[in-house]
């Protein structure tokens, strides 16, 4: 499975951005998907995850109420809608695919994209 993120960029604090992750080369509808992010000098951290059907999802406490994960299996794409962005959201955002389901732990994800940079200015 190949994953390609897009939609990152520079946005002012309080603004919104939607990042996308297009999958190819596998059965997208069978994978749980996740979004993670990594800021300079920090560990990669969990942001959001969604089940293969999209019926279940979960977001980290740090982004709850601001970020929403969704997917379109017909388009083999997962999205992360980010609202009320803060400078602390600045990071490279990665999507990942999990053959076993969905979850918050990095080690259970089998495939990763190359990441897309999101920068929030104050």
Secondary structure as GFF3:
##gff-version 3
##sequence-region A 1 122
A	DSSP	beta_strand	2	6	.	.	.	ID=ss1
A	DSSP	beta_strand	9	12	.	.	.	ID=ss2
A	DSSP	beta_strand	17	24	.	.	.	ID=ss3
A	DSSP	three_ten_helix	28	30	.	.	.	ID=ss4
A	DSSP	beta_strand	32	38	.	.	.	ID=ss5
A	DSSP	beta_strand	45	50	.	.	.	ID=ss6
A	DSSP	beta_strand	57	59	.	.	.	ID=ss7
A	DSSP	three_ten_helix	61	63	.	.	.	ID=ss8
A	DSSP	beta_strand	67	72	.	.	.	ID=ss9
A	DSSP	beta_strand	77	82	.	.	.	ID=ss10
A	DSSP	three_ten_helix	87	89	.	.	.	ID=ss11
A	DSSP	beta_strand	91	98	.	.	.	ID=ss12
A	DSSP	three_ten_helix	106	108	.	.	.	ID=ss13
A	DSSP	beta_strand	111	112	.	.	.	ID=ss14
A	DSSP	beta_strand	116	121	.	.	.	ID=ss15
###
